[in-house]
């Protein structure tokens, strides 16, 4: 089993970063960003916008509990990423992408994003959607992200070395 795990990690591709409107994005997202940018939000949609590792999943679960009036069984109906798709998530199978999942859901939808404000599709503002923005103490956020990135082998090597040189 250990050998199998090691082999699976050796196939992980560390994608380079490219600039999209002044924001560095990994190539797979940059390639599909036009589709994300054209996303049509509905007035009843709720957007949970966070910086990565700032409490996104906690917020998603709290929102789901509120929407389901505290009924934990209803909140267990599906995994979080199915109940509240990640808008900009790209996958090898396009049918599993965040956009594909959202297009199959009827409003009102709860949608997760890590996009900075300048990349959030304009339809969220035009539709007047409710937006929950979560911020975390920057130092705590960096430490959490550092440990996540050490485990997450899909980040570019250069990104890891340069992004955390101050704290390592």
DSSP file (Angstrom, degrees, kcal/mol; ACC not computed):
  #  RESIDUE AA STRUCTURE BP1 BP2  ACC     N-H-->O    O-->H-N    N-H-->O    O-->H-N    TCO  KAPPA ALPHA  PHI   PSI    X-CA   Y-CA   Z-CA
    1    1 A X     >        0   0    0      0, 0.0     4,-2.3     0, 0.0     5,-0.2   0.000 360.0 360.0 360.0 -41.1    0.0    0.0    0.0
    2    2 A X  H  >  +     0   0    0      1,-0.2     4,-2.5     2,-0.2     5,-0.2   0.911 360.0  50.3 -62.0 -42.4    2.8    2.4    0.8
    3    3 A X  H  > S+     0   0    0      1,-0.2     4,-2.5     2,-0.2    -1,-0.2   0.911 109.5  51.6 -61.8 -41.6    4.5    1.8   -2.5
    4    4 A X  H  > S+     0   0    0      1,-0.2     4,-2.2     2,-0.2    -2,-0.2   0.906 109.8  49.5 -61.0 -42.6    1.1    2.5   -4.2
    5    5 A X  H  X S+     0   0    0     -4,-2.3     4,-2.0     2,-0.2    -2,-0.2   0.916 110.8  49.7 -63.3 -43.3    0.8    5.8   -2.3
    6    6 A X  H  X S+     0   0    0     -4,-2.5     4,-1.6     1,-0.2    -2,-0.2   0.913 111.1  49.3 -63.0 -42.8    4.3    6.8   -3.3
    7    7 A X  H  X S+     0   0    0     -4,-2.5     4,-0.7     1,-0.2    -1,-0.2   0.893 108.8  52.3 -64.5 -39.3    3.7    6.0   -7.0
    8    8 A X  H >< S+     0   0    0     -4,-2.2     3,-0.7     1,-0.2    -1,-0.2   0.885 109.2  50.3 -65.4 -36.5    0.4    8.0   -7.0
    9    9 A X  H >< S+     0   0    0     -4,-2.0     3,-1.3     1,-0.2    -1,-0.2   0.816 101.9  61.5 -69.7 -29.7    2.2   11.0   -5.5
   10   10 A X  H 3< S+     0   0    0     -4,-1.6    -1,-0.2     1,-0.3    -2,-0.2   0.702  99.7  56.7 -71.0 -16.6    4.9   10.8   -8.2
   11   11 A X  T << S+     0   0    0     -3,-0.7     2,-0.3    -4,-0.7    -1,-0.3   0.458  78.8 114.8 -91.9  -1.5    2.2   11.4  -10.8
   12   12 A X    <   -     0   0    0     -3,-1.3     2,-0.5    -4,-0.2    -3,-0.0  -0.523  60.9-141.2 -71.6 131.7    1.0   14.7   -9.3
   13   13 A X        -     0   0    0     -2,-0.3     2,-1.0   143,-0.0    -2,-0.1  -0.823   1.0-146.4 -98.5 128.7    1.7   17.6  -11.6
   14   14 A X        -     0   0    0     -2,-0.5   141,-0.1   141,-0.0     2,-0.1  -0.820  24.5-148.2 -93.0 102.9    2.9   20.8  -10.2
   15   15 A X        -     0   0    0     -2,-1.0   141,-0.3   139,-0.7     2,-0.0  -0.436  10.7-119.6 -75.3 141.4    1.3   23.4  -12.5
   16   16 A X        -     0   0    0     -2,-0.1    11,-1.9    10,-0.1     2,-0.3  -0.296  29.0-112.2 -71.4 165.3    3.0   26.7  -13.2
   17   17 A X  E     -A   26   0A   0      9,-0.2     2,-0.3    10,-0.1     9,-0.2  -0.778  30.2-171.8-100.0 144.4    1.3   30.0  -12.3
   18   18 A X  E     -A   25   0A   0      7,-2.9     7,-3.1    -2,-0.3     2,-0.4  -0.945  28.9-103.7-131.8 156.4    0.1   32.5  -14.9
   19   19 A X  E     +A   24   0A   0     -2,-0.3     2,-0.4     5,-0.2     5,-0.2  -0.657  32.3 177.7 -84.7 127.2   -1.3   36.0  -14.5
   20   20 A X  E >  S-A   23   0A   0      3,-2.4     3,-1.4    -2,-0.4    -2,-0.0  -0.937  79.4 -29.2-127.4 107.3   -5.0   36.6  -14.8
   21   21 A X  T 3  S-     0   0    0     -2,-0.4     3,-0.1     1,-0.3    97,-0.1   0.869 127.1 -46.9  52.3  41.2   -6.0   40.2  -14.2
   22   22 A X  T 3  S+     0   0    0      1,-0.2     2,-0.5     0, 0.0    -1,-0.3   0.532 118.9 109.3  83.7   6.1   -3.0   40.6  -11.9
   23   23 A X  E <   -A   20   0A   0     -3,-1.4    -3,-2.4    95,-0.0     2,-0.5  -0.965  68.5-128.0-118.2 126.5   -3.7   37.4   -9.9
   24   24 A X  E     +A   19   0A   0     -2,-0.5     2,-0.3    -5,-0.2    -5,-0.2  -0.612  36.0 175.3 -74.4 122.8   -1.4   34.3  -10.2
   25   25 A X  E     -A   18   0A   0     -7,-3.1    -7,-2.9    -2,-0.5     2,-0.1  -0.934  36.4-101.7-124.6 149.2   -3.5   31.3  -11.0
   26   26 A X  E >>  -A   17   0A   0     -2,-0.3     4,-2.4    -9,-0.2     3,-0.8  -0.426  41.0-109.5 -66.8 147.5   -2.5   27.7  -11.8
   27   27 A X  H 3> S+     0   0    0    -11,-1.9     4,-2.7     1,-0.2     5,-0.2   0.843 114.0  56.6 -50.3 -46.3   -2.7   26.9  -15.5
   28   28 A X  H 3> S+     0   0    0      1,-0.2     4,-1.2     2,-0.2    -1,-0.2   0.898 112.9  41.8 -57.9 -38.7   -5.7   24.6  -15.4
   29   29 A X  H <> S+     0   0    0     -3,-0.8     4,-0.6     2,-0.2    -1,-0.2   0.916 112.8  53.4 -71.3 -42.6   -7.8   27.3  -13.7
   30   30 A X  H >< S+     0   0    0     -4,-2.4     3,-0.8     1,-0.2     4,-0.4   0.889 106.5  53.4 -59.2 -39.4   -6.5   30.0  -16.0
   31   31 A X  H 3< S+     0   0    0     -4,-2.7     3,-0.3     1,-0.2    -1,-0.2   0.883 118.9  34.4 -62.4 -38.7   -7.4   28.0  -19.1
   32   32 A X  H >X S+     0   0    0     -4,-1.2     4,-1.5    -5,-0.2     3,-0.7   0.310  87.7 104.1 -98.9   7.7  -11.0   27.6  -17.9
   33   33 A X  H <X S+     0   0    0     -3,-0.8     4,-3.2    -4,-0.6     5,-0.2   0.849  71.4  62.5 -64.1 -33.8  -11.3   31.0  -16.2
   34   34 A X  H 3> S+     0   0    0     -4,-0.4     4,-1.3    -3,-0.3    -1,-0.2   0.894 104.4  49.6 -58.0 -38.4  -13.4   32.5  -19.0
   35   35 A X  H <4 S+     0   0    0     -3,-0.7    -1,-0.2     2,-0.2    -2,-0.2   0.911 112.2  47.0 -65.9 -42.3  -16.1   29.9  -18.2
   36   36 A X  H >< S+     0   0    0     -4,-1.5     3,-1.8     1,-0.2    -2,-0.2   0.928 109.8  54.0 -62.7 -44.8  -16.0   30.8  -14.5
   37   37 A X  H 3< S+     0   0    0     -4,-3.2    85,-0.4     1,-0.3    86,-0.3   0.782 106.8  52.0 -62.1 -28.1  -16.1   34.5  -15.3
   38   38 A X  T 3< S+     0   0    0     -4,-1.3    -1,-0.3    -5,-0.2    -2,-0.2   0.378  79.3 135.7 -89.9   3.8  -19.3   33.9  -17.4
   39   39 A X    <   -     0   0    0     -3,-1.8     2,-0.8    -4,-0.2    84,-0.4  -0.247  51.8-136.8 -55.3 136.3  -21.0   32.1  -14.5
   40   40 A X        -     0   0    0     83,-0.1     2,-0.1    82,-0.1    -1,-0.1  -0.852  18.4-160.3-102.4 105.1  -24.6   33.3  -14.1
   41   41 A X        -     0   0    0     -2,-0.8     2,-0.3     4,-0.0    66,-0.0  -0.474  10.7-134.7 -78.5 154.0  -25.5   33.7  -10.5
   42   42 A X    >   -     0   0    0     -2,-0.1     3,-2.3    67,-0.1    67,-0.1  -0.818  22.8-114.2-107.5 150.2  -29.2   33.8   -9.4
   43   43 A X  T 3  S+     0   0    0     -2,-0.3    87,-0.3     1,-0.3    -1,-0.1   0.757 116.8  52.9 -57.5 -24.8  -30.5   36.4   -6.9
   44   44 A X  T 3  S+     0   0    0     85,-0.1    -1,-0.3     2,-0.1    64,-0.2   0.476  85.4 111.1 -90.3  -2.4  -31.2   33.6   -4.3
   45   45 A X    <   -     0   0    0     -3,-2.3    85,-1.2    63,-0.2     2,-0.5  -0.356  56.9-147.7 -70.2 152.7  -27.6   32.2   -4.5
   46   46 A X  E     -bc 110 130B   0     63,-3.0    65,-3.0    83,-0.2     2,-0.5  -0.992   7.8-155.1-123.1 124.9  -25.3   32.6   -1.5
   47   47 A X  E     -bc 111 131B   0     83,-2.4    85,-3.2    -2,-0.5     2,-0.7  -0.879   4.3-160.5-104.0 126.6  -21.6   33.0   -2.1
   48   48 A X  E     -bc 112 132B   0     63,-3.5    65,-2.2    -2,-0.5     2,-0.5  -0.925  17.7-173.6-103.2 109.5  -19.1   32.0    0.7
   49   49 A X  E     +bc 113 133B   0     83,-2.9    85,-2.2    -2,-0.7     2,-0.3  -0.914  14.2 151.6-111.4 122.9  -15.9   33.8   -0.2
   50   50 A X  E     - c   0 134B   0     63,-2.1     2,-0.3    -2,-0.5    85,-0.1  -0.964  48.4-108.7-143.4 158.2  -12.7   33.1    1.8
   51   51 A X    >   -     0   0    0     83,-0.8     3,-1.2    -2,-0.3     5,-0.2  -0.694  63.4 -85.1 -77.3 144.4   -9.0   33.1    1.5
   52   52 A X  T 3  S+     0   0    0     -2,-0.3    93,-0.1     1,-0.2    -1,-0.1  -0.212 114.0  16.4 -54.9 142.1   -7.9   29.5    1.5
   53   53 A X  T 3  S+     0   0    0     91,-0.1    -1,-0.2     1,-0.1    91,-0.1   0.725  91.9 115.7  68.6  25.9   -7.4   28.0    5.0
   54   54 A X  S <  S-     0   0    0     -3,-1.2    -2,-0.1    80,-0.1    -1,-0.1   0.294 101.3 -73.0-105.7   8.7   -9.4   30.8    6.6
   55   55 A X  S  > S+     0   0    0     -4,-0.1     4,-2.4    -5,-0.1     5,-0.2   0.670  80.8 146.0 109.2  23.5  -12.3   28.7    7.9
   56   56 A X  H  > S+     0   0    0     -5,-0.2     4,-2.7     1,-0.2     5,-0.2   0.941  73.3  44.9 -58.5 -53.0  -14.2   27.9    4.7
   57   57 A X  H  > S+     0   0    0      1,-0.2     4,-2.5     2,-0.2    -1,-0.2   0.897 112.4  52.0 -64.1 -40.5  -15.4   24.4    5.6
   58   58 A X  H  > S+     0   0    0      1,-0.2     4,-2.5     2,-0.2    -1,-0.2   0.943 111.6  47.7 -57.7 -47.1  -16.5   25.5    9.0
   59   59 A X  H  X S+     0   0    0     -4,-2.4     4,-2.7     1,-0.2     5,-0.2   0.914 110.1  52.1 -62.3 -43.4  -18.5   28.4    7.5
   60   60 A X  H  X S+     0   0    0     -4,-2.7     4,-2.4     1,-0.2    -1,-0.2   0.923 111.6  46.4 -58.4 -44.8  -20.1   26.1    4.9
   61   61 A X  H  X S+     0   0    0     -4,-2.5     4,-2.3     2,-0.2    -1,-0.2   0.890 112.1  50.0 -68.1 -38.9  -21.2   23.7    7.6
   62   62 A X  H  X S+     0   0    0     -4,-2.5     4,-2.3     2,-0.2    -2,-0.2   0.932 111.9  48.6 -63.2 -45.5  -22.6   26.5    9.8
   63   63 A X  H  X S+     0   0    0     -4,-2.7     4,-2.9     1,-0.2     5,-0.2   0.915 111.0  50.4 -60.6 -43.6  -24.5   27.9    6.8
   64   64 A X  H  X S+     0   0    0     -4,-2.4     4,-1.8    -5,-0.2    -1,-0.2   0.902 109.6  50.6 -63.5 -40.1  -25.9   24.5    6.0
   65   65 A X  H  <>S+     0   0    0     -4,-2.3     5,-3.6     2,-0.2     6,-0.4   0.910 112.1  47.7 -62.4 -41.5  -27.0   23.9    9.6
   66   66 A X  H ><5S+     0   0    0     -4,-2.3     3,-1.7     3,-0.2    -2,-0.2   0.942 112.1  48.7 -63.8 -47.7  -28.8   27.3    9.5
   67   67 A X  H 3<5S+     0   0    0     -4,-2.9    -1,-0.2     1,-0.3    -2,-0.2   0.799 115.1  45.7 -63.9 -28.0  -30.5   26.7    6.2
   68   68 A X  T ><5S-     0   0    0     -4,-1.8     3,-2.2    -5,-0.2    -1,-0.3   0.118 114.4-116.2-102.5  20.3  -31.6   23.2    7.5
   69   69 A X  T < 5S-     0   0    0     -3,-1.7    -3,-0.2     1,-0.3    -2,-0.1   0.832  72.7 -54.2  50.2  40.2  -32.8   24.6   10.8
   70   70 A X  T 3 <S+     0   0    0     -5,-3.6     2,-1.1     1,-0.2    -1,-0.3   0.514  92.6 148.6  78.5   5.3  -30.2   22.6   12.7
   71   71 A X    <>  -     0   0    0     -3,-2.2     4,-1.4    -6,-0.4     3,-0.3  -0.618  26.9-171.1 -77.8 101.4  -31.3   19.3   11.3
   72   72 A X  H  > S+     0   0    0     -2,-1.1     4,-0.8     1,-0.2    -1,-0.2   0.824  81.2  59.7 -64.6 -32.9  -28.0   17.4   11.2
   73   73 A X  H >4 S+     0   0    0      1,-0.2     3,-0.8     2,-0.2    -1,-0.2   0.914 104.5  49.6 -62.8 -42.2  -29.4   14.5    9.2
   74   74 A X  H >4 S+     0   0    0     -3,-0.3     3,-1.3     1,-0.2    -1,-0.2   0.859 107.6  55.5 -63.6 -33.8  -30.3   16.9    6.3
   75   75 A X  H 3< S+     0   0    0     -4,-1.4     3,-0.4     1,-0.3    -1,-0.2   0.676 102.5  56.8 -73.3 -16.4  -26.7   18.2    6.5
   76   76 A X  T << S+     0   0    0     -4,-0.8    -1,-0.3    -3,-0.8    -2,-0.2   0.295  73.7 106.6 -93.8   9.7  -25.3   14.7    6.1
   77   77 A X  S <  S-     0   0    0     -3,-1.3     2,-0.3     1,-0.1    -1,-0.2   0.766  94.3 -11.4 -62.7 -25.9  -27.2   14.2    2.8
   78   78 A X  S    S-     0   0    0     -3,-0.4    -1,-0.1    -4,-0.1     5,-0.1  -0.971  88.6 -73.7-164.0 162.3  -24.0   14.6    0.7
   79   79 A X    >>  -     0   0    0     -2,-0.3     4,-2.2     1,-0.1     3,-1.4  -0.244  50.5-107.5 -61.5 156.4  -20.4   15.6    1.2
   80   80 A X  H 3> S+     0   0    0      1,-0.3     4,-2.9     2,-0.2    -1,-0.1   0.883 118.1  56.6 -53.6 -44.7  -19.7   19.4    1.5
   81   81 A X  H 34 S+     0   0    0      1,-0.2     5,-0.3     2,-0.2    -1,-0.3   0.706 110.7  45.7 -66.8 -17.9  -18.2   19.7   -2.0
   82   82 A X  H <4 S+     0   0    0     -3,-1.4     3,-0.4     3,-0.1    -1,-0.2   0.861 115.7  44.0 -87.1 -42.6  -21.4   18.3   -3.5
   83   83 A X  H  < S+     0   0    0     -4,-2.2    27,-0.5     1,-0.3     2,-0.3   0.867 131.1  23.0 -68.7 -36.9  -23.8   20.4   -1.4
   84   84 A X  S  < S-     0   0    0     -4,-2.9    -1,-0.3    -5,-0.2    27,-0.1  -0.727  89.2-149.2-134.5  81.4  -21.8   23.6   -1.9
   85   85 A X        -     0   0    0     -3,-0.4    27,-2.7    -2,-0.3     2,-0.8  -0.083  18.2-116.6 -59.6 152.0  -19.7   23.4   -5.0
   86   86 A X  B >   -d  112   0B   0     -5,-0.3     3,-2.1    25,-0.2    12,-0.3  -0.805  25.5-146.9 -89.3 105.4  -16.4   25.2   -5.3
   87   87 A X  T 3  S+     0   0    0     25,-2.6    12,-0.3    -2,-0.8    -1,-0.2   0.835  91.6  35.1 -44.7 -52.5  -17.0   27.6   -8.2
   88   88 A X  T 3  S+     0   0    0     24,-0.3     2,-0.3    10,-0.1    -1,-0.3   0.294  82.7 131.6 -94.4  10.9  -13.5   27.6   -9.7
   89   89 A X    <   -     0   0    0     -3,-2.1     9,-2.1     7,-0.0    10,-0.5  -0.485  37.9-165.2 -67.9 122.3  -12.6   24.0   -9.1
   90   90 A X        -     0   0    0     -2,-0.3     2,-0.3     7,-0.2   -61,-0.1  -0.838   8.2-177.9-105.7 148.2  -11.2   22.3  -12.2
   91   91 A X        -     0   0    0     -2,-0.3     6,-0.1   -63,-0.1     5,-0.0  -0.924  42.2-111.2-139.6 162.9  -10.9   18.6  -12.6
   92   92 A X  S    S+     0   0    0     -2,-0.3     2,-0.8     1,-0.2    -1,-0.1   0.869 114.0  57.7 -62.1 -35.5   -9.6   16.1  -15.1
   93   93 A X  S >  S-     0   0    0      1,-0.1     3,-2.7    -3,-0.0     4,-0.4  -0.860  79.2-155.1 -97.0 106.3  -13.2   15.1  -15.7
   94   94 A X  G >  S+     0   0    0     -2,-0.8     3,-1.2     1,-0.3     6,-0.4   0.765  91.4  65.7 -53.6 -26.7  -15.1   18.2  -16.7
   95   95 A X  G 3  S+     0   0    0      1,-0.2    -1,-0.3     5,-0.1    -3,-0.0   0.679 100.9  50.8 -69.7 -16.0  -18.4   16.7  -15.4
   96   96 A X  G <  S+     0   0    0     -3,-2.7    -1,-0.2     4,-0.1    -2,-0.2   0.418  85.8 114.7 -99.6  -0.6  -16.9   16.8  -11.9
   97   97 A X  S <> S-     0   0    0     -3,-1.2     4,-2.2    -4,-0.4    -7,-0.2  -0.216  79.8-112.1 -67.8 160.9  -15.8   20.5  -12.0
   98   98 A X  H  > S+     0   0    0     -9,-2.1     4,-2.5   -12,-0.3     5,-0.2   0.899 118.4  52.8 -58.8 -41.5  -17.4   23.1   -9.7
   99   99 A X  H  > S+     0   0    0    -10,-0.5     4,-2.5   -12,-0.3    -1,-0.2   0.918 108.0  50.1 -61.7 -43.9  -19.1   24.8  -12.7
  100  100 A X  H  > S+     0   0    0     -6,-0.4     4,-1.0     1,-0.2    -1,-0.2   0.913 111.8  48.1 -62.5 -42.4  -20.6   21.5  -13.9
  101  101 A X  H >X S+     0   0    0     -4,-2.2     4,-0.6     1,-0.2     3,-0.5   0.920 112.9  48.2 -63.7 -43.0  -22.0   20.8  -10.5
  102  102 A X  H >< S+     0   0    0     -4,-2.5     3,-1.0     1,-0.2    -2,-0.2   0.877 105.5  57.5 -66.3 -37.6  -23.4   24.3  -10.2
  103  103 A X  H 3< S+     0   0    0     -4,-2.5    -1,-0.2     1,-0.3    -2,-0.2   0.765 106.5  50.7 -65.3 -23.6  -25.0   24.1  -13.6
  104  104 A X  H << S+     0   0    0     -4,-1.0     2,-0.3    -3,-0.5    -1,-0.3   0.600  97.3  86.7 -86.9 -12.6  -27.0   21.0  -12.5
  105  105 A X  S << S-     0   0    0     -3,-1.0     2,-0.3    -4,-0.6     4,-0.1  -0.668  72.2-135.2 -93.8 142.6  -28.3   22.7   -9.3
  106  106 A X        -     0   0    0     -2,-0.3    -2,-0.1     2,-0.1    -3,-0.0  -0.717  45.8 -67.6 -89.1 143.9  -31.4   24.7   -9.1
  107  107 A X  S    S+     0   0    0     -2,-0.3     2,-0.1     2,-0.1   -62,-0.1  -0.346 105.2  66.5 -63.5 154.1  -31.2   28.0   -7.1
  108  108 A X  S    S+     0   0    0    -64,-0.2     2,-0.4   -66,-0.1   -63,-0.2   0.445  74.2 169.3 -79.4 139.4  -30.9   28.8   -4.3
  109  109 A X        -     0   0    0    -67,-0.1   -63,-3.0    -4,-0.1     2,-0.6  -0.891  33.0-140.0-117.1 147.1  -27.4   27.5   -4.3
  110  110 A X  E     -b   46   0B   0    -27,-0.5     2,-0.4    -2,-0.4   -25,-0.2  -0.950  30.0-169.0-103.9 123.6  -24.6   27.9   -1.7
  111  111 A X  E     -b   47   0B   0    -65,-3.0   -63,-3.5    -2,-0.6     2,-0.4  -0.926  12.2-148.8-122.9 136.1  -21.4   28.4   -3.6
  112  112 A X  E     +bd  48  86B   0    -27,-2.7   -25,-2.6    -2,-0.4     2,-0.3  -0.809  20.9 170.4-102.0 142.1  -17.8   28.4   -2.3
  113  113 A X  E     -b   49   0B   0    -65,-2.2   -63,-2.1    -2,-0.4     7,-0.0  -0.994  31.6-171.5-148.0 149.2  -15.0   30.5   -3.8
  114  114 A X        +     0   0    0     -2,-0.3   -62,-0.2   -65,-0.2     2,-0.1   0.202  53.4 126.8-112.0   8.7  -11.4   31.4   -3.0
  115  115 A X        -     0   0    0      1,-0.1     5,-0.1   -64,-0.1    -2,-0.1  -0.402  65.0-115.6 -67.6 140.7  -11.3   34.0   -5.8
  116  116 A X    >>  -     0   0    0      1,-0.1     3,-2.4    -2,-0.1     4,-0.8  -0.364  37.5 -97.5 -69.8 161.4  -10.2   37.5   -4.9
  117  117 A X  G >4 S+     0   0    0      1,-0.3     3,-0.8     2,-0.2    -1,-0.1   0.812 121.8  59.2 -53.1 -37.3  -12.8   40.2   -5.4
  118  118 A X  G 34 S+     0   0    0      1,-0.2    -1,-0.3   -97,-0.1   -95,-0.0   0.654 110.0  44.0 -70.9 -12.2  -11.5   41.3   -8.8
  119  119 A X  G <4 S+     0   0    0     -3,-2.4     2,-0.3     2,-0.1    -1,-0.2   0.473  82.1 113.0-108.2  -4.4  -12.1   37.8  -10.2
  120  120 A X  S << S-     0   0    0     -3,-0.8     5,-0.1    -4,-0.8   -83,-0.1  -0.530  83.6 -99.1 -67.2 128.9  -15.5   37.0   -8.7
  121  121 A X    >>  -     0   0    0     -2,-0.3     3,-1.7     1,-0.2     4,-0.5  -0.188  24.7-128.3 -53.1 137.6  -17.9   36.9  -11.6
  122  122 A X  H >> S+     0   0    0    -85,-0.4     4,-2.6     1,-0.3     3,-0.7   0.736 100.4  77.3 -60.5 -23.9  -19.9   40.1  -12.1
  123  123 A X  H 3> S+     0   0    0    -84,-0.4     4,-2.3   -86,-0.3    -1,-0.3   0.787  85.9  61.3 -62.0 -25.5  -23.2   38.2  -12.1
  124  124 A X  H <4>S+     0   0    0     -3,-1.7     5,-2.0     2,-0.2     4,-0.5   0.911 111.0  39.0 -65.3 -40.0  -23.0   37.9   -8.3
  125  125 A X  H X<5S+     0   0    0     -3,-0.7     3,-0.7    -4,-0.5    -2,-0.2   0.922 116.4  50.9 -73.7 -44.3  -23.1   41.7   -7.9
  126  126 A X  H 3<5S+     0   0    0     -4,-2.6    -2,-0.2     1,-0.3    -3,-0.2   0.856 111.7  47.2 -63.0 -36.3  -25.6   42.1  -10.7
  127  127 A X  T 3<5S-     0   0    0     -4,-2.3    -1,-0.3    -5,-0.2    -2,-0.2   0.616 108.9-124.3 -80.8 -12.2  -28.0   39.6   -9.3
  128  128 A X  T < 5 -     0   0    0     -3,-0.7    -3,-0.2    -4,-0.5    -2,-0.1   0.843  43.8-179.5  72.5  33.4  -27.7   41.1   -5.8
  129  129 A X      < -     0   0    0     -5,-2.0     2,-0.3    -6,-0.2   -83,-0.2  -0.243  32.1-109.5 -63.9 152.3  -26.6   37.8   -4.2
  130  130 A X  E     -c   46   0B   0    -85,-1.2   -83,-2.4   -87,-0.3     2,-0.4  -0.667  37.0-161.6 -78.8 140.1  -25.8   37.6   -0.5
  131  131 A X  E     -c   47   0B   0     -2,-0.3     2,-0.6   -85,-0.2   -83,-0.2  -0.992  13.0-159.6-130.0 129.6  -22.1   37.1    0.1
  132  132 A X  E     -c   48   0B   0    -85,-3.2   -83,-2.9    -2,-0.4     2,-0.5  -0.946  13.1-166.2-105.3 119.0  -20.4   35.9    3.3
  133  133 A X  E     -c   49   0B   0     -2,-0.6     2,-0.5   -85,-0.2   -83,-0.2  -0.923   2.1-161.8-107.3 128.1  -16.8   36.9    3.4
  134  134 A X  E     -c   50   0B   0    -85,-2.2   -83,-0.8    -2,-0.5     2,-0.3  -0.934   9.4-179.8-113.3 127.3  -14.6   35.2    6.0
  135  135 A X        -     0   0    0     -2,-0.5     2,-0.3   -85,-0.1   -85,-0.0  -0.914   6.7-163.1-121.4 152.8  -11.3   36.6    7.1
  136  136 A X        -     0   0    0     -2,-0.3     5,-0.1     2,-0.0   -81,-0.1  -0.913  42.9 -75.3-131.4 156.0   -8.9   35.1    9.6
  137  137 A X     >  -     0   0    0     -2,-0.3     4,-2.6     1,-0.2     5,-0.2  -0.340  48.4-132.5 -49.0 122.5   -5.9   36.5   11.5
  138  138 A X  H  > S+     0   0    0      1,-0.2     4,-2.6     2,-0.2     5,-0.2   0.851 102.8  51.5 -54.7 -39.6   -3.3   36.7    8.8
  139  139 A X  H  > S+     0   0    0      2,-0.2     4,-2.2     1,-0.2    -1,-0.2   0.945 112.3  45.7 -64.2 -46.3   -0.6   35.1   10.9
  140  140 A X  H  > S+     0   0    0      1,-0.2     4,-2.4     2,-0.2    -2,-0.2   0.894 112.7  52.3 -61.1 -39.6   -2.8   32.1   11.8
  141  141 A X  H  X S+     0   0    0     -4,-2.6     4,-2.7     2,-0.2    -2,-0.2   0.919 109.0  48.7 -64.1 -44.2   -3.9   31.9    8.2
  142  142 A X  H  X S+     0   0    0     -4,-2.6     4,-2.8     2,-0.2    -1,-0.2   0.913 111.7  49.1 -63.6 -43.1   -0.3   31.7    6.9
  143  143 A X  H  X S+     0   0    0     -4,-2.2     4,-2.0     2,-0.2    -1,-0.2   0.926 113.6  46.6 -63.3 -44.0    0.7   29.0    9.4
  144  144 A X  H  X S+     0   0    0     -4,-2.4     4,-2.0     1,-0.2    -2,-0.2   0.923 114.2  47.6 -62.7 -44.3   -2.4   26.9    8.5
  145  145 A X  H  X S+     0   0    0     -4,-2.7     4,-3.1     2,-0.2     5,-0.2   0.885 107.9  56.5 -65.5 -39.1   -1.7   27.4    4.8
  146  146 A X  H  X S+     0   0    0     -4,-2.8     4,-1.9     1,-0.2    -1,-0.2   0.941 110.0  43.9 -57.4 -49.4    2.0   26.5    5.2
  147  147 A X  H  X S+     0   0    0     -4,-2.0     4,-1.1     1,-0.2    -1,-0.2   0.869 113.9  51.0 -67.4 -35.3    1.2   23.2    6.8
  148  148 A X  H  X S+     0   0    0     -4,-2.0     4,-2.3     1,-0.2     3,-0.5   0.934 109.8  49.8 -64.4 -45.7   -1.5   22.5    4.1
  149  149 A X  H  < S+     0   0    0     -4,-3.1     6,-0.2     1,-0.2    -2,-0.2   0.825 103.2  59.5 -65.9 -31.7    0.9   23.3    1.3
  150  150 A X  H  < S+     0   0    0     -4,-1.9    -1,-0.2    -5,-0.2    -2,-0.2   0.872 115.0  37.1 -62.4 -34.1    3.6   21.0    2.7
  151  151 A X  H  < S+     0   0    0     -4,-1.1     2,-1.0    -3,-0.5    -2,-0.2   0.803 102.0  81.5 -83.7 -32.4    1.0   18.2    2.4
  152  152 A X    ><  -     0   0    0     -4,-2.3     3,-1.1     1,-0.2    -1,-0.1  -0.649  57.5-174.1 -83.8 101.1   -0.5   19.4   -0.9
  153  153 A X  T 3  S+     0   0    0     -2,-1.0    -1,-0.2     1,-0.2     4,-0.1   0.435  70.3  77.4 -78.6   1.9    1.8   18.2   -3.6
  154  154 A X  T 3  S+     0   0    0   -140,-0.1  -139,-0.7     2,-0.1    -1,-0.2   0.601  70.5  98.6 -88.3  -9.2    0.0   20.1   -6.4
  155  155 A X  S <  S-     0   0    0     -3,-1.1  -139,-0.1    -6,-0.2  -141,-0.0  -0.522  88.5 -98.7 -75.0 144.2    1.5   23.5   -5.6
  156  156 A X     >  -     0   0    0   -141,-0.3     4,-1.7    -2,-0.2     3,-0.1  -0.352  26.1-128.2 -60.8 140.6    4.5   24.6   -7.7
  157  157 A X  H  > S+     0   0    0      1,-0.2     4,-2.1     2,-0.2     5,-0.2   0.915 109.7  52.7 -54.8 -46.3    7.8   23.9   -5.9
  158  158 A X  H  > S+     0   0    0      1,-0.2     4,-2.7     2,-0.2     5,-0.3   0.880 104.5  57.1 -59.9 -38.9    9.0   27.5   -6.5
  159  159 A X  H  > S+     0   0    0      1,-0.2     4,-2.7     2,-0.2     5,-0.3   0.926 107.4  47.5 -57.2 -47.5    5.7   28.8   -4.9
  160  160 A X  H  X S+     0   0    0     -4,-1.7     4,-1.3     1,-0.2    -1,-0.2   0.924 113.8  46.4 -62.4 -45.6    6.5   26.9   -1.7
  161  161 A X  H  < S+     0   0    0     -4,-2.1     4,-0.2     1,-0.2    -2,-0.2   0.925 121.2  35.5 -65.3 -44.9   10.1   28.1   -1.5
  162  162 A X  H >< S+     0   0    0     -4,-2.7     3,-0.7    -5,-0.2     4,-0.3   0.867 113.3  55.9 -80.4 -35.8    9.4   31.7   -2.2
  163  163 A X  H 3< S+     0   0    0     -4,-2.7     3,-0.2    -5,-0.3    -1,-0.2   0.816 118.4  31.1 -68.1 -30.4    6.0   32.1   -0.4
  164  164 A X  T >X S+     0   0    0     -4,-1.3     4,-1.4    -5,-0.3     3,-0.7   0.214  80.4 112.7-114.6  14.9    7.2   30.9    3.0
  165  165 A X  T <4 S+     0   0    0     -3,-0.7    -1,-0.1     1,-0.2    -2,-0.1   0.797  77.2  56.6 -60.9 -27.7   10.8   32.0    3.0
  166  166 A X  T 34 S+     0   0    0     -4,-0.3    -1,-0.2    -3,-0.2    -2,-0.1   0.859 114.0  36.3 -71.3 -35.7   10.1   34.5    5.8
  167  167 A X  T <4        0   0    0     -3,-0.7    -2,-0.2     1,-0.2    -1,-0.2   0.545 360.0 360.0 -99.5  -5.9    8.6   32.0    8.2
  168  168 A X     <        0   0    0     -4,-1.4    -1,-0.2     0, 0.0    -2,-0.1   0.451 360.0 360.0-103.6 360.0   10.9   29.0    7.5
